């Protein structure tokens, strides 16, 4: 099968090289693309829809001053997408056609192989009536039958095996469309956006491919009712950026099966508010990989009932920073099986009075605190007046859970060189408002990799003067969610920044970063 898009590009460039005017070259190439689609077996209506959309886009681009070659490339894409959209909108539901024919044949006493043949005949007839290219039908049928036979050989039931066949046939058909030059991701995106626009009533038609194709911002329109109405398997298309864009209230529509269907790395977009909004029973879908991917701060939204609903083996994904972020009552709801699944270093320090966690009687003995860690935590328990004796070695020895007791006054009283013992997990465990006690000297003493534990709320609480201690390596370690910092640049000594309402003071030559929302 020829790639129709590439045929058009080659024809346009060839006509231009031969001395044709741009509009003549565009017409020539468009005719070649239309003929190629018709020869492949696509319907005249689809070809016409694509041609009309492409011509309109090309004319508008030229009128706007775009280079003719770029204008034709863009118009060809638009035209192919318009044709694919019409094809997708009007094509019969081939899954329904095939599955109904298969089930009817089985109900009538046909053997699985005979039922599959009956379904293939029904699919071929539906494809012929609609105008699906014969080569596309052949690719789908061949892939589907191979999957059907393999599934039966592997012990699947006839109906499950035919479901596998339909999936394989659909994938082969999509591959044919892409080889022809259609961007099926664009079609999936448009379908998904249309479903989102339709609200909860339309969400039953959402698929994982549509979810994957949609821009993250589209999730900003999600509601709890839409989430509830969405098929479980559609969650397989979720990623971290989409999760981040979701309103927390939408999570009220989650259930355990939907949670289980989410890719683990999608949990990287969870927040405390989203966690708090999740129904208790949704926690039953959690896995260790999901826990590992979740930002520690998200655990602030966990409560005792939600913890109790988590599978015990999900606790294998816990770490010390997550434990530090958990509310005490959530920790108190952990069972012996959960504790047994937790990595040992996640448990250190829970029994210190500073943490004040509710330790169930059935808890096994917790790992002991190193002496310097116990000394540091005792000092923290003494409040700001005691913090002057803190050292870097104590800070290094303390578990992240110790940081939940930090506040701005304690931070301000901490010797600057003690911050050399900080790491990313400890930084992540600090309450955001504790950052108000930071100074430039304290910032300068922090290891660069500790900045990986920073968050946007922590940055908002930071005094402007403290940023004079920031270095370029520290900036590079900052998470993207710290208000979208995305590009390190060097500026002069007089660079200043406006961030979250603060006028940030001069930095060194190597310590500044550009972001479009900052005013320099």
Long-range contacts (C-beta under 8 A, 24 or more apart in sequence): 1-40, 1-135, 1-176, 1-179, 1-180, 2-36, 2-40, 2-180, 3-179, 3-180, 3-181, 4-33, 4-36, 4-37, 4-40, 4-80, 4-180, 4-181, 5-33, 5-76, 5-77, 5-80, 5-181, 5-182, 6-181, 7-32, 7-33, 7-36, 7-181, 8-32, 8-33, 8-72, 8-76, 9-72, 9-73, 9-76, 12-69, 12-72, 13-69, 16-68, 16-69, 22-62, 22-68, 22-71, 22-72, 23-62, 25-68, 25-72, 26-58, 26-68, 26-71, 26-72, 26-75, 29-72, 29-76, 30-54, 30-55, 30-79, 33-76, 33-79, 37-83, 37-180, 40-133, 40-135, 40-180, 41-131, 41-132, 41-133, 41-134, 41-135, 41-136, 42-83, 42-87, 42-131, 42-133, 43-87, 43-130, 43-131, 45-86, 45-90, 46-83, 46-86, 46-87, 46-131, 47-83, 49-82, 49-83, 49-85, 49-86, 50-79, 50-80, 50-82, 50-83, 50-86, 51-79, 52-82, 53-78, 53-79, 53-81, 53-82, 53-83, 54-78, 54-79, 54-80, 54-82, 55-79, 77-183, 80-181, 80-182, 80-183, 81-182, 81-183, 81-186, 81-187, 81-190, 83-182, 84-177, 84-182, 84-183, 84-184, 84-186, 84-187, 85-187, 85-190, 88-187, 88-191, 90-130, 91-130, 91-132, 92-126, 92-129, 92-130, 94-123, 94-126, 94-127, 94-140, 94-166, 94-169, 94-170, 94-173, 95-166, 95-170, 97-122, 97-123, 97-126, 98-122, 98-123, 98-162, 98-165, 98-166, 98-169, 99-162, 99-163, 99-166, 102-159, 102-162, 103-159, 106-158, 106-159, 112-152, 112-158, 112-161, 112-162, 115-158, 115-162, 116-145, 116-148, 116-162, 116-165, 119-162, 120-144, 120-145, 123-169, 133-176, 135-176, 136-173, 136-176, 136-177, 137-173, 139-172, 139-173, 139-175, 139-176, 140-169, 140-170, 140-172, 140-173, 140-176, 141-169, 142-172, 143-168, 143-169, 143-171, 143-172, 144-168, 144-169, 144-172, 184-209, 185-212, 185-213, 186-213, 188-212, 188-213, 188-214, 189-213, 189-214, 189-215, 192-218, 193-218, 196-221, 196-222, 196-226, 199-223, 199-225, 199-226, 200-225, 200-226, 200-228, 200-229, 201-229, 203-227, 203-229, 203-230, 203-231, 204-229, 204-230, 204-231, 206-230, 206-231, 206-234, 207-231, 207-233, 207-234, 207-237, 208-233, 208-234, 208-235, 208-236, 208-237, 209-237, 210-234, 210-237, 211-235, 211-236, 211-237, 211-238, 211-242, 212-237, 212-239, 213-237, 214-242, 216-241, 216-242, 216-244, 216-245, 217-245, 218-242, 218-245, 219-243, 219-245, 219-246, 219-250, 220-245, 220-246, 220-247, 222-246, 222-247, 222-250, 223-247, 223-249, 223-250, 223-253, 224-249, 224-250, 224-251, 224-252, 224-253, 225-253, 226-250, 226-253, 227-251, 227-252, 227-253, 227-254, 227-258, 228-253, 228-255, 229-253, 230-258, 232-257, 232-258, 232-261, 233-261, 234-261, 235-259, 235-261, 235-262, 236-261, 236-262, 236-263, 238-262, 238-263, 238-266, 239-263, 239-265, 239-266, 239-269, 240-265, 240-266, 240-267, 240-268, 240-269, 240-293, 241-269, 242-266, 242-269, 243-267, 243-268, 243-269, 243-270, 243-274, 244-269, 244-271, 244-481, 245-269, 246-274, 248-273, 248-274, 248-276, 248-277, 249-277, 250-277, 251-275, 251-277, 251-278, 251-282, 252-277, 252-278, 252-279, 254-278, 254-279, 254-282, 255-279, 255-281, 255-282, 255-285, 256-281, 256-282, 256-283, 256-284, 256-285, 257-285, 258-282, 258-285, 259-283, 259-284, 259-285, 259-286, 259-290, 260-284, 260-285, 260-286, 260-287, 261-285, 262-290, 264-289, 264-290, 264-292, 264-293, 265-293, 266-293, 267-291, 267-293, 267-294, 267-298, 268-293, 268-294, 268-295, 270-294, 270-295, 270-298, 271-295, 271-297, 271-298, 271-301, 272-297, 272-298, 272-299, 272-300, 272-301, 273-301, 274-298, 274-301, 275-299, 275-300, 275-301, 275-302, 275-306, 276-301, 276-302, 276-303, 277-301, 278-306, 280-305, 280-306, 280-309, 281-309, 282-309, 283-307, 283-309, 283-310, 284-309, 284-310, 284-311, 286-310, 286-311, 286-314, 287-311, 287-313, 287-314, 287-317, 288-313, 288-314, 288-315, 288-316, 288-317, 288-341, 289-317, 290-314, 290-317, 291-315, 291-316, 291-317, 291-318, 291-322, 292-317, 292-319, 293-317, 294-322, 295-428, 296-321, 296-322, 296-324, 296-325, 296-400, 296-425, 296-428, 296-429, 296-453, 297-325, 297-428, 297-455, 298-325, 299-323, 299-325, 299-326, 299-330, 300-325, 300-326, 300-327, 302-326, 302-327, 302-330, 303-327, 303-329, 303-330, 304-329, 304-330, 304-332, 304-333, 305-333, 306-330, 307-331, 307-333, 307-334, 307-338, 308-333, 308-335, 310-338, 312-337, 312-338, 312-340, 312-341, 313-341, 314-341, 315-339, 315-341, 315-342, 316-341, 316-342, 316-343, 318-342, 318-343, 318-346, 319-343, 319-345, 319-346, 319-425, 320-345, 320-346, 320-348, 320-399, 320-400, 320-401, 320-425, 320-429, 321-400, 321-424, 321-425, 321-426, 321-428, 321-429, 321-453, 322-346, 323-347, 323-350, 323-400, 323-401, 324-399, 324-400, 324-401, 324-402, 324-403, 324-404, 324-425, 324-428, 324-429, 325-404, 325-428, 325-429, 328-355, 328-356, 328-357, 328-358, 329-358, 331-357, 331-358, 331-359, 332-357, 332-358, 332-359, 332-360, 334-360, 334-363, 335-360, 335-362, 336-360, 336-362, 336-363, 336-364, 339-363, 339-364, 340-364, 345-399, 348-373, 348-399, 348-401, 349-373, 349-377, 349-398, 349-399, 349-401, 349-402, 350-401, 352-377, 352-381, 352-402, 353-381, 354-378, 354-380, 354-381, 354-402, 354-405, 355-401, 355-402, 355-404, 355-405, 357-401, 369-399, 370-397, 371-397, 372-396, 372-397, 372-398, 373-397, 373-398, 373-399, 373-402, 376-402, 377-402, 377-405, 380-405, 380-406, 380-410, 381-405, 383-409, 383-410, 384-409, 384-410, 384-412, 384-413, 385-413, 387-413, 387-414, 387-415, 388-413, 388-414, 388-415, 390-414, 390-415, 390-418, 391-415, 391-417, 391-418, 391-421, 392-417, 392-418, 392-419, 392-420, 392-421, 393-421, 394-418, 394-421, 395-419, 395-420, 395-421, 395-422, 395-426, 396-421, 396-423, 397-421, 398-426, 400-425, 400-426, 400-428, 400-429, 401-429, 402-426, 402-429, 403-427, 403-429, 403-430, 403-431, 403-434, 404-429, 404-431, 406-430, 406-431, 406-434, 407-431, 407-433, 407-434, 407-437, 408-433, 408-434, 408-435, 408-436, 408-437, 408-461, 409-437, 410-434, 410-437, 411-435, 411-436, 411-437, 411-438, 411-442, 412-437, 412-438, 412-439, 413-437, 414-442, 416-441, 416-442, 416-444, 416-445, 417-445, 418-445, 419-443, 419-445, 419-446, 420-445, 420-446, 420-447, 422-446, 422-447, 422-450, 423-447, 423-449, 423-450, 423-453, 424-449, 424-450, 424-451, 424-452, 424-453, 424-477, 425-453, 426-450, 426-453, 427-451, 427-452, 427-453, 427-454, 427-458, 428-453, 428-454, 428-455, 429-453, 430-458, 432-457, 432-458, 432-460, 432-461, 433-461, 434-461, 435-459, 435-461, 435-462, 435-466, 436-461, 436-462, 436-463, 438-462, 438-463, 438-466, 439-463, 439-465, 439-466, 439-469, 440-465, 440-466, 440-467, 440-468, 440-469, 441-469, 442-466, 442-469, 443-467, 443-468, 443-469, 443-470, 443-474, 444-469, 444-470, 444-471, 445-469, 446-474, 448-473, 448-474, 448-476, 448-477, 449-477, 450-477, 451-475, 451-477, 451-478, 452-477, 452-478, 452-479, 454-478, 454-479, 454-482, 455-479, 455-481, 455-482, 456-481, 456-482, 456-483, 459-483, 459-499, 459-500, 460-500, 464-502, 464-503, 464-504, 464-505, 465-505, 467-497, 467-504, 467-505, 467-507, 468-505, 468-506, 468-507, 470-507, 470-511, 471-508, 471-510, 471-511, 472-510, 472-511, 474-511, 475-511, 475-512, 475-513, 483-515, 483-517, 484-515, 484-517, 485-513, 485-515, 486-515, 487-513, 487-514, 487-515, 488-513, 488-514, 489-513, 489-514, 491-520, 495-520, 496-520
